[in-house]
Amino acid sequence: MELNSVYSEIILEAANSKKNFRKLDNPDIEELGHNPSCGDELTIYAKIKDGVIEDASFTGEGCAISRASTSIMIDLIKGKTESEAKELISIFLGMIRGEEISKEDFKRLKDARMFEGIKQLPARAKCATLAWHTLENIIEK
């Protein structure tokens, strides 16, 4: 099986998964993210206690890339401190911008690594980064 095919399967599976697609009960914070160029719109909900992201989820409408990136990001940040999440955001956004990142940092992204090739498609890169920018806004607050 070709590597791109495996990545496509993982993206489609994550996009269609309902595991993280729900409104969190009594979230500590929620943030709307919107991509005006394609119409993707999502709300990220988070429960944060003592600086740790205990739970997160999302609702909204978006393409498969946007939904998959959001779900994979949520899996990655659950249980992380806000500081660790901020580092992961920086690594992911740097990867999408084509910046050089270390092998260790690349491994830290886990399944989010599969979006590396999206940097070749600027319009789709906005879909992949929407949730990450939205989470960044949450942490900044």
Secondary structure by P-SEA (a helix, b strand, c coil): ccaaaaaaaaaaaaaaccccccccccccbbbbbbccccbbbbbbbbbbcccccccccccccccaaaaaaaaaaaaacccccaaaaaaaaaaaaaaaacccccaaaaaaaccccccccccccaaaaaaaaaaaaaaaaaaac
